[in-house]
């Protein structure tokens, strides 16, 4: 009954008022007109032990997320036992944001549209560091200062690479009042991080490193390889796995292809506004300006701006699910994968996000009886990106899932739909081990 009433409000005279309050998009009446399906890649659900109804339920849960009006575009790729059962998109790459007019040119999203992963980039950067450890270039238990002596100042001499990866490095945020354009000046932000006094240096404080950790890891990688992190990613993962995009940022000529992001949802109030500013270094309005700034989109920000399609980041996680192998190519050792997803510390409150979390050295872990990746997800791992993007593997269900979207909404009507999406995946992909 409530849903019927809400739909009638959205279609009635209160539609404009509700849209303004919730800061949402105009959801087309004809949803089929904004859905794109990669039929060539999708296999029949029965081939991988699923049902048509189950796969349709998962897709419908993604459509329901779109219908909340908080996501101008959504891409979804689901693999089961290595085969793609869903590779689809819904919505617009640009032209249907909350503030766009009916005269703004609209571009339909497709499964081949690159989208910024934001913090889901951390999973890729983390595996690169584990691959460095695999070939003996570094030890994750070494202090960062062993490779980069300048990092030792202000009490950071003993902070290890592993602590940075697992969000226990004591530098969860960039210094207050740092100009936002420092984000794409890697040398300047490195200088600031070297001068920063840590909140703790013993690894005992769990506090999500939203941006900072990526710059530290990048600097270590450059020091030991003599290559940029972009070059190392290209050599170790992007080229061997045949990725079309999958780079930190994009080239200038690809800016028009990259999906635009939109701030959606109600205006933030305390305490959410405080948590967001503390974690990301700016308020929601500032973040909205930064994420579509060409300087951000072209920069190399290892913790926050890898550009990928849902299928490509799903391909990356499928490689991890398969023990480091992709299409007969050995990307990394199976033991490297195991080390990258091994729990570090028990479930505890993350002092940045103020919610209970389980981490490995680079991944967000699921849990039993319930976790971030749904019910009975103790063997699942992955990463979220700026709240709404969700990419993960569940070894017990033989699945890899990537849900990318372009609405940056910290609170709002989409949250129940996100939970229902994750639960739908868990429900319709039975555990096998």
Wavefront OBJ file of the C-alpha trace (Angstrom):
o trace
v 0.000 0.000 0.000
v 2.798 2.411 0.924
v 4.581 1.806 -2.399
v 1.359 2.461 -4.315
v 0.859 5.740 -2.460
v 4.467 6.787 -3.053
v 4.198 6.023 -6.770
v 1.034 8.091 -7.009
v 2.784 11.020 -5.326
v 5.681 10.776 -7.764
v 3.279 10.872 -10.679
v 0.956 13.459 -9.211
v 1.174 17.184 -8.439
v 3.662 16.592 -5.632
v 6.199 15.060 -8.006
v 8.288 18.214 -8.429
v 8.273 18.914 -4.695
v 9.348 15.358 -3.822
v 12.015 15.372 -6.526
v 13.471 18.610 -5.153
v 13.467 17.390 -1.552
v 15.045 14.037 -2.417
v 17.269 15.527 -5.159
v 16.460 12.731 -7.596
v 16.284 12.248 -11.365
v 13.267 11.883 -13.615
v 12.759 8.129 -13.990
v 11.446 7.388 -17.509
v 8.039 5.728 -17.767
v 9.423 3.447 -20.484
v 12.311 1.719 -18.718
v 13.056 -0.505 -21.706
v 14.108 2.620 -23.612
v 17.075 3.122 -21.258
v 18.142 -0.519 -20.788
v 21.074 -1.992 -22.724
v 21.861 -5.720 -22.612
v 25.009 -7.439 -23.871
v 23.207 -10.539 -25.148
v 26.380 -11.982 -26.685
v 28.137 -12.325 -23.343
v 25.242 -13.597 -21.196
v 24.791 -17.353 -20.859
v 21.661 -19.240 -19.849
v 21.376 -19.375 -16.048
v 20.855 -23.154 -16.133
v 24.407 -23.590 -17.445
v 25.796 -22.419 -14.124
v 23.267 -23.851 -11.703
v 20.964 -20.844 -11.477
v 17.376 -20.292 -12.601
v 15.816 -17.771 -14.971
v 13.665 -16.529 -12.127
v 16.644 -16.083 -9.835
v 18.687 -14.116 -12.372
v 15.639 -12.018 -13.269
v 15.123 -11.282 -9.575
v 18.696 -10.007 -9.312
v 18.257 -7.788 -12.357
v 14.909 -6.524 -11.098
v 16.520 -5.537 -7.803
v 18.999 -3.407 -9.793
v 16.096 -1.887 -11.756
v 14.354 -1.115 -8.468
v 17.490 0.699 -7.330
v 17.321 2.787 -10.506
v 13.649 3.534 -9.852
v 14.565 5.252 -6.569
v 15.752 8.123 -8.750
v 19.143 8.356 -7.039
v 21.170 6.655 -9.797
v 21.249 8.321 -13.234
v 23.023 5.234 -14.602
v 23.688 1.695 -13.362
v 25.902 -1.028 -14.804
v 25.687 -4.593 -13.523
v 27.859 -7.597 -14.280
v 27.356 -10.935 -12.501
v 29.467 -14.019 -13.098
v 28.767 -17.492 -11.773
v 31.350 -20.264 -12.132
v 33.258 -18.000 -14.480
v 30.370 -17.347 -16.875
v 28.499 -14.064 -17.277
v 24.790 -14.298 -16.492
v 24.136 -10.542 -16.389
v 25.949 -7.747 -18.242
v 23.536 -4.851 -18.493
v 23.016 -1.155 -17.930
v 20.103 1.163 -17.297
v 19.869 4.938 -17.424
v 21.870 7.809 -18.890
v 25.597 8.548 -18.927
v 24.705 12.246 -18.852
v 21.742 14.497 -19.407
v 19.366 13.196 -16.725
v 20.860 14.525 -13.512
v 18.758 16.155 -10.791
v 19.597 19.639 -12.086
v 19.537 18.851 -15.808
v 16.682 20.308 -17.846
v 14.478 18.591 -20.437
v 16.652 20.309 -23.057
v 19.929 18.846 -21.814
v 21.220 16.331 -24.399
v 20.814 12.802 -23.051
v 23.243 9.935 -23.656
v 22.145 6.366 -22.903
v 24.515 4.251 -20.824
v 25.753 0.910 -22.178
v 27.667 -1.973 -20.573
v 30.772 -0.560 -22.304
v 30.580 2.826 -20.547
v 33.576 3.482 -18.258
v 32.653 4.676 -14.761
v 34.917 5.951 -12.004
v 35.234 3.289 -9.296
v 36.228 5.747 -6.564
v 37.259 3.715 -3.490
v 36.741 0.371 -5.215
v 40.061 1.309 -6.872
v 41.712 0.384 -3.570
v 41.203 -3.328 -4.224
v 43.242 -3.104 -7.425
v 45.987 -0.995 -5.869
v 46.160 -3.413 -2.943
v 46.648 -6.431 -5.170
v 49.463 -4.626 -6.996
v 51.241 -4.282 -3.645
v 50.695 -7.962 -2.873
v 52.146 -8.777 -6.299
v 55.216 -6.689 -5.430
v 55.572 -8.789 -2.289
v 55.175 -11.969 -4.339
v 58.174 -11.160 -6.527
v 60.271 -10.143 -3.526
v 60.425 -6.406 -4.244
v 58.932 -5.534 -0.851
v 57.813 -7.080 2.399
v 54.409 -5.868 3.528
v 55.664 -6.021 7.123
v 58.419 -3.520 6.419
v 57.929 0.085 7.495
v 57.050 2.463 4.698
v 60.074 4.488 5.775
v 62.401 1.606 4.855
v 61.644 2.390 1.203
v 60.771 6.080 1.581
v 62.832 7.526 4.462
v 61.094 10.912 4.305
v 57.895 9.265 5.543
v 59.455 8.594 8.952
v 58.971 12.135 10.273
v 56.409 13.140 12.916
v 56.305 9.676 14.489
v 55.616 7.511 11.422
v 58.934 5.642 11.327
v 57.444 2.239 12.215
v 54.160 2.365 10.273
v 54.179 -0.617 7.922
v 52.860 -1.128 4.416
v 50.494 -3.751 5.810
v 49.050 -1.235 8.269
v 48.405 1.212 5.427
v 46.664 -1.523 3.418
v 44.470 -2.553 6.349
v 43.483 1.003 7.362
v 45.572 0.964 10.530
v 48.289 3.356 9.399
v 47.170 6.279 11.543
v 46.727 8.720 8.630
v 43.034 8.320 7.723
v 42.558 11.821 6.310
v 44.451 14.574 4.584
v 45.311 17.545 6.831
v 42.419 19.902 7.490
v 42.132 22.995 5.313
v 44.160 21.362 2.536
v 43.056 22.857 -0.817
v 41.040 20.292 -2.707
v 43.149 20.650 -5.864
v 46.046 19.075 -3.961
v 44.333 15.744 -4.713
v 45.791 15.747 -8.216
v 49.196 17.088 -7.176
v 50.779 13.841 -6.023
v 54.101 15.405 -5.027
v 52.437 18.026 -2.846
v 50.111 15.590 -1.120
v 53.065 13.280 -0.489
v 54.889 16.175 1.173
v 51.854 16.866 3.358
v 51.481 13.216 4.328
v 55.162 13.007 5.240
v 54.701 15.983 7.580
v 51.491 14.631 9.109
v 51.525 13.340 12.668
v 49.664 10.007 12.872
v 46.714 9.475 15.168
v 48.439 6.230 16.190
v 51.468 4.299 14.965
v 51.035 0.900 16.595
v 48.407 -0.442 14.176
v 45.779 -0.613 16.897
v 43.420 2.070 15.567
v 41.111 0.996 12.729
v 40.135 4.075 10.703
v 39.321 3.908 6.999
v 41.957 5.660 4.851
v 39.675 7.068 2.150
v 42.335 8.798 0.036
v 45.657 8.899 1.851
v 46.752 5.269 1.715
v 46.807 5.161 -2.066
v 49.383 7.919 -2.325
v 51.647 6.135 0.173
v 51.412 2.829 -1.667
v 52.007 4.553 -4.994
v 55.203 6.147 -3.682
v 56.565 2.818 -2.408
v 55.765 1.115 -5.715
v 57.527 3.831 -7.706
v 60.577 3.657 -5.455
v 61.121 -0.102 -5.801
v 60.121 -0.571 -9.457
v 61.245 2.681 -11.081
v 57.861 2.687 -12.838
v 54.710 4.692 -12.366
v 51.798 2.858 -10.811
v 49.952 3.331 -14.112
v 52.747 1.548 -15.979
v 52.865 -1.250 -13.407
v 49.091 -1.750 -13.551
v 49.228 -1.843 -17.353
v 52.038 -4.385 -17.373
v 50.760 -6.702 -14.643
v 46.974 -6.629 -15.022
v 45.460 -4.410 -17.712
v 47.331 -5.756 -20.752
v 47.468 -9.443 -19.716
v 43.732 -9.392 -19.018
v 42.815 -7.521 -22.200
v 41.162 -4.530 -20.558
v 39.939 -1.665 -22.748
v 39.845 0.875 -19.930
v 41.015 -0.016 -16.390
v 43.382 2.903 -15.826
v 43.786 5.429 -13.040
v 41.923 8.338 -14.553
v 41.431 8.658 -18.299
v 43.174 10.391 -21.169
v 41.890 13.793 -22.237
v 40.392 12.350 -25.424
v 38.315 9.905 -23.348
v 36.733 12.477 -21.029
v 33.587 12.586 -23.166
v 33.213 8.791 -22.836
v 33.597 8.641 -19.064
v 30.241 8.635 -17.273
v 29.327 11.815 -15.439
v 28.654 11.542 -11.711
v 25.832 13.334 -9.932
v 25.259 14.300 -6.319
v 21.829 12.939 -5.458
v 19.767 12.372 -2.348
v 18.731 14.747 0.447
v 21.059 17.442 1.753
v 23.384 16.017 4.386
v 22.919 16.904 8.034
v 25.036 16.295 11.107
v 26.399 13.743 11.984
v 26.563 12.303 8.437
v 27.912 15.572 7.038
v 30.690 15.544 9.648
v 31.666 11.925 8.907
v 31.774 12.599 5.142
v 33.923 15.708 5.526
v 36.313 13.995 7.935
v 36.735 10.987 5.645
v 36.939 12.725 2.272
v 38.353 16.116 3.178
v 35.400 18.126 1.910
v 31.658 18.566 2.189
v 29.194 17.022 -0.249
v 29.033 20.146 -2.410
v 32.818 20.232 -2.786
v 32.924 16.521 -3.590
v 30.280 17.087 -6.270
v 32.499 19.685 -7.921
v 35.657 17.598 -7.708
v 34.405 14.303 -9.125
v 33.525 15.832 -12.504
v 36.556 18.129 -12.654
v 38.732 17.097 -15.652
v 41.808 17.511 -13.451
v 40.483 14.808 -11.108
v 39.358 12.621 -13.985
v 42.759 12.750 -15.706
v 44.849 12.421 -12.524
v 46.366 9.288 -11.001
v 44.678 8.780 -7.627
v 45.393 5.163 -6.628
v 42.798 5.084 -3.850
v 40.018 6.705 -5.792
v 39.791 7.159 -9.562
v 40.287 3.946 -11.513
v 38.007 4.030 -14.573
v 36.391 0.743 -15.594
v 33.257 -0.904 -16.852
v 31.321 -3.244 -14.579
v 32.485 -6.168 -16.706
v 36.150 -5.177 -16.418
v 36.227 -4.771 -12.644
v 34.174 -7.967 -12.492
v 36.844 -9.611 -14.638
v 39.486 -8.504 -12.134
v 37.580 -10.016 -9.208
v 36.865 -13.165 -11.204
v 40.614 -13.550 -11.678
v 40.986 -13.305 -7.899
v 38.209 -15.867 -7.381
v 40.091 -18.167 -9.748
v 43.266 -18.033 -7.675
v 45.086 -15.415 -9.760
v 44.467 -16.960 -13.179
v 42.581 -15.477 -16.129
v 41.896 -17.350 -19.384
v 44.886 -19.604 -18.874
v 47.215 -16.712 -17.957
v 48.836 -16.606 -14.555
v 48.407 -13.052 -13.238
v 49.642 -13.812 -9.744
v 50.231 -16.754 -7.425
v 47.260 -18.356 -5.617
v 49.043 -17.703 -2.313
v 49.143 -13.990 -3.168
v 45.355 -13.996 -3.481
v 44.994 -15.808 -0.169
v 47.242 -13.301 1.578
v 45.352 -10.363 0.099
v 42.003 -11.562 1.472
v 43.189 -12.916 4.841
v 41.396 -11.179 7.703
v 43.516 -8.754 9.682
v 41.963 -7.988 13.047
v 38.471 -8.979 14.123
v 35.201 -7.184 13.484
v 35.397 -3.768 15.121
v 34.136 -0.220 14.781
v 35.835 1.726 12.007
v 36.656 5.112 13.552
v 36.228 6.910 10.242
v 32.935 5.449 9.050
v 31.613 4.663 12.536
v 30.302 1.227 11.541
v 31.606 -2.287 12.319
v 33.951 -3.568 9.591
v 36.232 -6.503 8.799
v 39.278 -5.856 6.609
v 42.108 -7.772 5.055
v 45.186 -5.977 3.765
v 43.210 -4.315 1.009
v 39.707 -5.809 0.959
v 36.407 -5.332 2.791
v 35.311 -8.726 4.103
v 31.850 -10.225 4.464
v 30.609 -12.032 7.533
v 28.400 -14.709 9.080
v 25.532 -14.608 9.799
v 25.473 -11.279 7.973
v 28.025 -8.885 6.531
v 28.521 -6.108 4.035
v 28.111 -8.612 1.168
v 24.854 -10.052 2.483
v 23.754 -12.941 4.688
v 26.201 -15.810 5.206
v 28.949 -13.993 3.337
v 31.887 -15.084 5.469
v 33.845 -16.147 2.382
v 33.137 -12.953 0.461
v 35.488 -10.031 -0.114
v 35.532 -6.916 -2.249
v 35.239 -3.155 -1.983
v 32.674 -0.393 -2.116
v 33.167 2.873 -3.973
v 31.805 6.153 -2.622
v 28.980 4.405 -0.770
v 26.953 3.023 -3.695
v 29.329 1.127 -5.977
v 29.742 -2.488 -4.880
v 32.218 -5.017 -6.276
v 32.813 -8.376 -4.643
v 33.561 -12.092 -4.817
v 31.823 -14.787 -2.814
v 33.872 -17.974 -2.988
v 31.130 -20.013 -1.323
v 28.687 -19.063 -4.078
v 31.174 -19.126 -6.990
v 30.196 -15.597 -7.978
v 31.783 -12.252 -8.766
v 29.526 -9.203 -8.807
v 30.066 -5.600 -9.847
v 27.379 -2.951 -9.468
v 28.543 0.444 -10.725
v 26.418 3.575 -10.657
v 26.724 7.329 -11.099
v 24.657 8.719 -8.233
v 26.610 9.918 -5.216
v 23.998 9.700 -2.491
v 25.110 9.223 1.114
v 21.586 8.985 2.521
v 18.222 8.571 0.853
v 15.583 6.203 -0.482
v 18.142 4.049 -2.314
v 19.650 2.462 0.801
v 16.912 -0.181 1.301
v 17.153 -0.976 -2.420
v 20.923 -1.469 -2.186
v 20.435 -3.861 0.725
v 17.739 -5.721 -1.194
v 20.050 -5.997 -4.210
v 22.837 -7.590 -2.157
v 20.351 -9.910 -0.460
v 18.854 -10.866 -3.825
v 22.268 -11.944 -5.081
v 22.859 -14.013 -1.950
v 19.385 -15.567 -2.069
v 19.457 -16.512 -5.754
v 23.052 -17.763 -5.881
v 23.105 -20.720 -3.463
v 26.215 -21.508 -1.453
v 28.191 -24.452 -2.768
v 30.971 -24.688 -0.218
l 1 2 3 4 5 6 7 8 9 10 11 12 13 14 15 16 17 18 19 20 21 22 23 24 25 26 27 28 29 30 31 32 33 34 35 36 37 38 39 40 41 42 43 44 45 46 47 48 49 50 51 52 53 54 55 56 57 58 59 60 61 62 63 64 65 66 67 68 69 70 71 72 73 74 75 76 77 78 79 80 81 82 83 84 85 86 87 88 89 90 91 92 93 94 95 96 97 98 99 100 101 102 103 104 105 106 107 108 109 110 111 112 113 114 115 116 117 118 119 120 121 122 123 124 125 126 127 128 129 130 131 132 133 134 135 136 137 138 139 140 141 142 143 144 145 146 147 148 149 150 151 152 153 154 155 156 157 158 159 160 161 162 163 164 165 166 167 168 169 170 171 172 173 174 175 176 177 178 179 180 181 182 183 184 185 186 187 188 189 190 191 192 193 194 195 196 197 198 199 200 201 202 203 204 205 206 207 208 209 210 211 212 213 214 215 216 217 218 219 220 221 222 223 224 225 226 227 228 229 230 231 232 233 234 235 236 237 238 239 240 241 242 243 244 245 246 247 248 249 250 251 252 253 254 255 256 257 258 259 260 261 262 263 264 265 266 267 268 269 270 271 272 273 274 275 276 277 278 279 280 281 282 283 284 285 286 287 288 289 290 291 292 293 294 295 296 297 298 299 300 301 302 303 304 305 306 307 308 309 310 311 312 313 314 315 316 317 318 319 320 321 322 323 324 325 326 327 328 329 330 331 332 333 334 335 336 337 338 339 340 341 342 343 344 345 346 347 348 349 350 351 352 353 354 355 356 357 358 359 360 361 362 363 364 365 366 367 368 369 370 371 372 373 374 375 376 377 378 379 380 381 382 383 384 385 386 387 388 389 390 391 392 393 394 395 396 397 398 399 400 401 402 403 404 405 406 407 408 409 410 411 412 413 414 415 416 417 418 419 420 421 422 423 424 425 426 427 428 429 430 431 432 433
